[in-house]
Every structure is written in C-alpha cells, then in structure tokens.
Amino acid sequence: MKYKFPENLFCDVRIEDSRHTNYYLKNGEPEGNSEVTIIGAMIRIFDGKMWYSAETNDLDSIQKKIDELAVLAKPNPAILKNKIIRNFSVNKETIRRFNGENDLRKISREERARLADQYYKACVDKKIKELKESHINVTTTSTIKYYYNSKGTEIEQDYQRCKIHVAINLVFNNVTYTAFNQFHGFDFSELYGHEKEVLEERERTIDYAKNGVPVVPGEYTCVLSPSVTSVFTHESFGHKSESDFMLSDKKLQDEWKLGKKVANEKVTIIDEGDGLYHGYCPYDDEGNKKLKVFLIKDGILTGRLHDAKSASVLKEKPTGNARAQDSDNTPMVRMTNTFMDAGTDDPEEIIKGVKDGIYVYDWNYGTGQSTFTIQPRKCYKIKDGKIQGPVKVNVVTGSVFQTLFDIDAVGSDLKFFSGTCGKNGQSMPTATGGPTIRVKKLMIN
C-alpha cells in the first residue's frame, strides 16, 4: 500500500496530474496560447459520522495530511460495516489508454496554432460583407488519476480530450447569427479535415438568416435531430436520474419507483462509461467500477445513477457515477455517456409521417425539470412529409413526462455528441447521444 492509513477509520486519497492548453485566434490574430499544468490531491477521512478533508499540491505532504486528519476524527472499530463504506468496492487496476503516440501532451504550441490558422484560412471569407467576427479555439486536456483507499483499492487511469471550436458571426438587419461548429476527439488527428462541414454550416446559417420566417406559435408535431434528442435526453431525464437530488425528498422517492412505466415502449435511455466517448470513465472518483445502467428500458424506469452515499440511502447498488471536476472538489453523482438508444424507424420515414410540423435541427441551450425548454438555433417547417424552408423559433417547450410518452418514432441513426455538464459549480466532460425522434406534440413559440 502506498500510504499508511489509520486504523478504525476510512481514508481515501485522490491524486490528479492535469495539463490544459488553449490556443485562441480572433479575427485571424492570436490572442492566447496557454499551457497550464496542475498537480493536486484530496485526502478524506470518514469516521462514520463526519468526513474530514484536506487538499494539497505537494504530493510529498500527503502522508502528513492523512495523519493530521486522523487526529480530528474519532476511531470507529465498526467503520467497515458502515452502510456507505460498504459501497466502496475493492479494485486494483491500471488503465492507461493515452500514454502512447496519441498522448496530447506531445502536441506543441506550434501545432495547435497551425491547426487554428488552417481553419481560419479555409473557412473565414472576408468577401462576405455580413461576416463581422470569427473565433477559433483549439484546446486540449490530459489527466492522469490515482486513487487509493484504506480498504485496499489502488487505481491508476488516464483521460484526455481535444477540441476545435469555430464560431463565425454574421450580421443581417442588425441581428447576429452565429455559424457554430465544434469537433472533439481523443486523438489530435481527429480535429483535422472538417473544413467542409464548417463551410456547410456557414452557408446554412446565411440561408437561415436571409430566408427564415417567424413561426406561427402553437402546438406542433416535432421531429428532433439526433443532436437535439441528445440534449433533451441529458437535460430532461439524465439529470433526474442522478439520485442525489432525491435523497431528502420522500415524495420523489415514492413517485420514482423502479418498475414504473414512464415513457413510450420505444424509449430506452442508457448511461455507461466504458464507451470511448467524452464521458469515458472506467472507474469513478470513489474507486467504483462504472456500470452500464439502463435508466429506462422499453419505457420502464429500470435504474438510476449512484455514488456510495445515495446507493446506501436508497438501498440500491452503487453504479460508479461519483465524479469530481478535479482534486479540489468532492465527488458527486454525475452522468457519463448518456444516450437514448437507437430504435428501428427509418429517419426519412419519420419525417414523411408528419403532415404539418417542425424539424428542430440544432440548439443553443436546453434545460429540464418537470418542464423542459430547448432554444433552437435553426428549425425548418415540415409540410406533407417534406422539410421546407427555415422558420425562426424562439423556444420549444413541453412536459418531460408527457413528451416521453408522446415519442412515437425512434430512428436507427444514433449519434454521439461531446461537451461538458455543469452541476453545483462543477463542470465535467460528458457525452450525449440520441437518434432522430418524433414527438406528437410540443409547444413552439
């Protein structure tokens, strides 16, 4: 064991070695080219009643921190029988997927700058008079994590991601429209070769700005693109599955009984951490193996996401969803790769089945509790089974529970999307996913 842990107390040590870089190009001129390395650790001790914690950037002081915290706690001979501590499983594994040629720490400042400059030259056309501003960011994150606890767990794992963000602002009739693309990868080579997609989005945005007409507010049958389905899944149901939100609410516990029908039988929603998407998380920050969890299966509520504490309170199994932004933060229940699974419906046939409706193409933001809200960037009219011209929509809203039942078609075209998710001041990399779906009725304004 790497550290000498005190007797009759539970102790864990979480160490992170992270490197973050950012190259920022505004209107073709570099405005930032940063590299930051942070090494830190969080040490925690639990005596059955209270957690005691300390943080340090000096790894040589970890043992001293353990000893200092042990003095504050009250020894408890029965600590291993504590219902929370019983949910800390014992694992020993090293998983290093990113320490070879694909290691993002090997990418130089010059290579990040070259990539940004390449996109700028290919995608920013100064001859377009409406083009007012461009922003290109190239970012990388690389983290090596170590986790040890007094039950015998020893885990080493790594994580990395990179992204190029291209935003082109266009002004038509004093209104700004943004052609926006983000491309993510685990390997830097995945960021190359997307210029055509940026140009297509730029032209689509120009067409939308010139030809979009205000929508007539009302209830419509809506077809959601995979991207929009993914944000609906994440915001409207994924967060509801993070079980820490219901620990002190008996009413919610009674309402969210496993085995209850909560959606159309076409709907299956899953959270898993082994897939190489941006919520990749083999082990969580409590040392538990991330499980594949069917949150909804064929319309039935079948699971939820747990850390050790929430699983103990609700008398369910931990799922490996305790995640912390970094070593300065305490783990909480968070999603990983969360997606609505593919169905069997042909996406083209889904659209053909709509007589008068709206195709929601992409989105700016989404929120969801009992009512969900999506602010789309672009929408299109559907008439007699065909996508027509662009319509300008301010917001799409609906009841989460009713919408889950009103999904009457689920496409076979499952796609994953990368991003970050904020909760209680912490931001985590996550992946969202979904196919094309059709909803019988949503409110459009």
Buried (B, 14 or more C-beta within 10 A) or exposed (E): EEBEBBEBBBBBBBBBBBBBBBBBBBBEEEEEBEBEEBBBBBBBBBBBEEEBEBBBEEBEBBBEBBEBBBEEBEEBEEBEEBEBBBBBBEBEEEEEBBEEEBBBBEBEEEEBBEBBBBBBEBBBEEEEEBBEBBBBBBBBBBBBBBBBBBBEBBBBBBBBBBBBBBBBBBBBEEEEBBBBBBBBBBBBEBBEEBBEEBBEBBEBBBEBBEEBEEBEEEEBBBBBBBBBBBBBBBBBBBBBBBBBBBBEEEEEBEEBEEEEEBBBBBBBBBBBBBBEBBBBBBBBBBBBBBBBBBBBBBBBBBBBBBBBBBBBBBEBBBBBBBBBBBBBBBBBBBBBBBBBBBBEBBBEEBBEBBEEBBBBBBBEEBBBEEBBBBBBBBBBBBEEBEBEEBBBBEEBBBBBBBBBBBBBBBBEBBBBBBBEBEBEEBEBBBBBBBBBBBBBBBBBE
